[in-house]
Amino acid sequence: MNKTTTPETQTAVRHLESVDTIAVDDIEDPAARAIARRTALRDRHAQSLIKLMEQRRDLRGVHKLADFVDDAIRWTA
């Protein structure tokens, strides 16, 4: 299994902020509502992926897209 990062570069604790909830039901425009729903879903999935990768370090290197998202979130924090 190829690892994308070394244990030395991984941070011990990541500070995850809760994702702002968008009042999707308050949006009247159907296209804007769909975009808001998709954005909220993407943010929830990214946050869940980061939590999973933090809890299960053995998953590192299993899926390249998951590693990419994990690295991207870490570097923007």
Legacy VTK file of the C-alpha trace (Angstrom):
# vtk DataFile Version 3.0
C-alpha trace
ASCII
DATASET POLYDATA
POINTS 77 float
0.000 0.000 0.000
1.445 3.367 -1.025
1.085 6.114 1.540
0.554 9.641 0.319
2.036 11.274 3.405
4.347 10.279 6.182
3.198 10.106 9.809
5.450 13.098 10.561
3.413 15.353 8.275
0.068 14.349 9.709
-1.258 16.620 12.405
-2.302 15.100 15.701
-5.527 17.060 15.998
-7.531 18.845 13.367
-9.915 21.594 14.289
-13.177 20.988 12.497
-15.758 23.697 12.559
-19.369 22.749 12.190
-20.829 23.355 8.781
-23.320 26.185 8.621
-26.760 24.871 7.919
-28.526 26.461 5.014
-32.255 26.912 5.352
-32.948 25.143 2.068
-36.707 25.224 2.606
-36.646 29.039 2.784
-35.246 29.362 -0.739
-37.989 29.906 -3.301
-36.051 29.486 -6.541
-35.866 25.757 -7.449
-32.431 26.084 -9.053
-31.017 27.968 -6.054
-32.601 25.410 -3.712
-30.924 22.543 -5.596
-27.550 24.315 -5.467
-27.927 24.986 -1.727
-28.894 21.358 -1.104
-25.923 20.084 -3.107
-23.544 22.446 -1.301
-24.792 21.374 2.124
-24.472 17.696 1.170
-20.930 18.169 -0.158
-19.892 19.937 3.050
-21.419 17.228 5.258
-19.691 14.480 3.286
-16.317 16.246 3.429
-16.651 16.784 7.171
-17.617 13.136 7.722
-14.695 11.965 5.594
-12.259 14.070 7.619
-13.640 12.661 10.880
-13.332 9.107 9.539
-9.767 9.650 8.356
-8.878 11.053 11.773
-10.371 8.069 13.603
-9.048 5.401 11.208
-5.500 6.274 10.210
-5.147 2.777 8.720
-7.422 3.880 5.859
-4.770 6.303 4.624
-3.664 5.269 1.146
-6.665 3.033 0.446
-8.543 5.498 -1.756
-6.704 8.304 -3.548
-9.694 10.672 -3.674
-10.262 10.336 0.086
-6.583 11.085 0.685
-6.793 14.083 -1.630
-9.830 15.536 0.178
-8.209 14.896 3.566
-5.010 16.661 2.450
-6.911 19.546 0.868
-8.919 20.213 4.024
-5.818 20.005 6.196
-3.852 22.448 4.030
-6.677 25.012 3.968
-7.178 24.954 7.744
LINES 1 78
77 0 1 2 3 4 5 6 7 8 9 10 11 12 13 14 15 16 17 18 19 20 21 22 23 24 25 26 27 28 29 30 31 32 33 34 35 36 37 38 39 40 41 42 43 44 45 46 47 48 49 50 51 52 53 54 55 56 57 58 59 60 61 62 63 64 65 66 67 68 69 70 71 72 73 74 75 76
